Amino acid sequence: VLYCNVKSKLCEQVKIVTKRTMLSKISQIYDVFGFFAAFVVKAKIMLQDLWKQKLDWDEPVNETTEIKFRKWTDELSLLSSIKIPRYLFTQLNSVSNIQLHGFADASESAYGAVVYVRAEDNQGTVHINYLISKTRVAPLKAISVARLELMAAHCLSKLINYIMDGLNPALTVDKIHLWLDSEIALAWIAKPSSHWK
């Protein structure tokens, strides 16, 4: 089991919330596997809103953003209480039917992907573990949700490639299932590449 090491200094409230102090807090969270990606992206969305407002680096943010950011900072200390199971087949000969299940989704504010591994042990018990996730804030230039769904699908495909490249050669993945709820993006993916610029 893994835990997040949250230093008390990170949880301290800043005196004045500015674009610079927000970026400083967000950039201190080092999360390679995206365990807390859904939490961190909320702060990144707030920061992006400040870019849209064309706020200077040291100009105080509006009251609504300050309240949201201070609430987010208060919740930082809760990250250390989250347990992340990392048992992933220490005995390779005891598991079978290994599957990767990836999910991609998008909204007007952000998009992302997450991958889980599913396997059965010798007793037929199914084990499902979180592997990795990635989130991105939507571009500043407004684009359609369908296009963002396509970007989420691309993010998911990159995550799957990353996992497959890093897997133990003795481990065989029997099936890969990738899930996307946008029929438009799925139709775009199904078309031959010659249809696109």
C-alpha positions in Angstrom: 0.0 0.0 0.0 1.3 3.5 -0.9 0.5 6.7 1.0 1.0 10.3 -0.1 3.5 12.2 1.9 2.0 15.7 2.4 4.3 18.1 4.1 2.6 20.5 6.6 4.1 23.5 4.8 2.2 22.6 1.7 -1.1 22.7 3.6 -0.5 26.1 5.1 -2.7 28.9 3.7 -1.1 31.8 1.8 -1.7 35.3 3.0 -2.7 36.6 -0.4 -4.0 34.3 -3.2 -2.5 35.3 -6.5 -1.7 33.5 -9.7 1.9 33.1 -8.6 1.0 31.6 -5.1 -1.6 29.2 -6.7 0.9 28.0 -9.3 3.5 27.5 -6.5 1.2 25.3 -4.5 0.0 23.2 -7.5 3.6 22.7 -8.8 4.7 21.2 -5.4 2.5 18.2 -5.9 4.6 15.5 -7.6 2.2 12.7 -8.8 3.8 10.6 -11.5 1.0 8.0 -11.7 -1.8 10.4 -11.4 -3.2 9.0 -8.1 -4.5 12.5 -7.3 -5.0 13.8 -10.8 -8.7 14.4 -10.3 -8.0 16.6 -7.2 -5.1 18.5 -8.8 -6.9 19.3 -12.0 -9.5 21.3 -10.0 -6.8 23.8 -9.0 -5.4 23.8 -12.5 -8.9 24.8 -13.8 -9.0 27.7 -11.3 -5.5 28.8 -12.5 -6.6 28.7 -16.1 -9.6 30.9 -15.3 -7.1 33.5 -14.1 -5.3 33.3 -17.5 -8.7 33.9 -19.2 -9.2 37.0 -16.9 -5.7 38.2 -17.9 -4.8 38.7 -14.3 -1.2 39.7 -13.5 1.0 37.3 -11.5 0.9 39.2 -8.2 -2.6 40.7 -8.5 -5.0 39.3 -5.8 -7.7 37.0 -7.3 -11.4 37.6 -7.0 -13.3 36.5 -3.8 -14.9 33.5 -5.5 -11.6 32.1 -6.7 -10.0 32.8 -3.3 -12.7 30.8 -1.5 -12.4 27.9 -3.9 -8.6 27.8 -3.7 -8.5 28.1 0.1 -11.0 25.2 0.3 -8.8 23.2 -2.1 -5.7 24.0 0.1 -7.6 22.8 3.2 -8.3 19.5 1.5 -4.6 18.9 0.7 -4.0 17.3 4.2 -6.6 14.7 3.4 -4.4 13.2 0.6 -2.2 11.5 3.2 -5.2 9.5 4.5 -5.8 7.8 1.1 -4.5 4.3 0.7 -3.3 3.2 -2.7 -3.1 -0.6 -3.1 -0.1 -1.5 -5.3 -0.1 -5.3 -5.2 0.3 -6.1 -8.8 1.0 -9.8 -9.3 4.1 -10.5 -7.2 3.8 -14.1 -8.3 3.2 -14.0 -12.0 2.3 -17.7 -12.3 -0.6 -17.3 -9.9 -2.7 -14.9 -12.1 -4.5 -15.4 -15.4 -6.8 -13.6 -17.7 -5.0 -10.2 -17.3 -7.0 -7.3 -18.8 -6.4 -3.6 -19.1 -9.4 -1.4 -18.9 -9.0 2.3 -19.8 -11.6 5.0 -19.5 -11.4 8.4 -21.2 -13.8 11.4 -20.7 -13.9 15.1 -21.2 -15.8 18.2 -20.2 -15.6 21.9 -21.2 -13.0 22.5 -18.5 -10.7 19.4 -18.7 -10.2 15.9 -20.1 -8.4 12.8 -18.9 -7.9 9.1 -18.8 -7.5 6.3 -16.3 -6.3 2.7 -16.6 -7.1 -0.2 -14.4 -5.8 -3.8 -14.5 -8.0 -6.8 -13.9 -6.8 -10.3 -13.2 -7.9 -13.6 -11.7 -6.0 -15.6 -9.2 -5.8 -19.4 -9.0 -9.0 -19.5 -6.8 -10.9 -17.5 -9.4 -11.0 -14.3 -7.4 -11.0 -11.2 -9.5 -8.5 -8.5 -8.5 -8.9 -4.9 -9.9 -6.2 -2.3 -9.3 -5.7 1.3 -10.4 -2.6 1.7 -12.6 -2.3 5.2 -13.8 -4.3 8.3 -14.8 -3.6 11.6 -16.5 -5.6 14.8 -16.7 -5.3 17.9 -18.8 -7.0 21.3 -18.6 -8.9 22.1 -21.8 -7.1 24.6 -24.1 -7.7 28.3 -23.6 -9.1 28.5 -27.1 -12.7 27.1 -26.8 -13.2 23.9 -28.7 -16.1 21.5 -28.9 -16.6 18.8 -26.2 -16.5 16.2 -29.0 -13.0 17.4 -29.9 -12.0 17.3 -26.2 -13.4 13.7 -26.0 -11.0 12.9 -29.0 -8.1 14.4 -27.1 -9.1 12.3 -24.0 -9.0 9.2 -26.3 -5.6 10.2 -27.5 -4.4 10.7 -23.9 -5.7 7.2 -23.1 -3.9 5.6 -26.0 -0.7 7.2 -24.9 -1.2 5.8 -21.4 -1.8 2.3 -22.7 1.4 2.5 -24.8 3.3 3.7 -21.8 2.0 0.8 -19.7 2.7 -1.8 -22.4 6.3 -0.5 -22.9 6.9 -0.7 -19.1 5.4 -4.1 -18.5 7.4 -7.1 -17.2 8.1 -9.3 -20.3 6.9 -12.3 -18.4 3.5 -10.8 -18.0 1.0 -11.3 -20.9 -2.0 -9.0 -21.2 -4.8 -11.1 -22.6 -7.2 -8.2 -23.5 -7.3 -4.5 -23.6 -10.6 -2.6 -23.4 -10.7 1.1 -23.9 -13.9 2.9 -23.1 -15.2 6.3 -24.4 -18.7 7.6 -24.2 -18.6 10.0 -27.1 -20.2 8.5 -30.3 -18.8 11.4 -32.3 -15.3 10.8 -31.2 -15.6 7.1 -31.7 -16.9 7.7 -35.3 -13.9 10.0 -35.9 -11.5 7.3 -34.6 -13.1 4.6 -36.8 -12.6 6.7 -40.1 -9.5 6.0 -42.1 -6.7 8.6 -41.6 -7.0 9.6 -45.3 -10.2 11.4 -44.4 -8.4 13.9 -42.2 -6.0 16.8 -42.8 
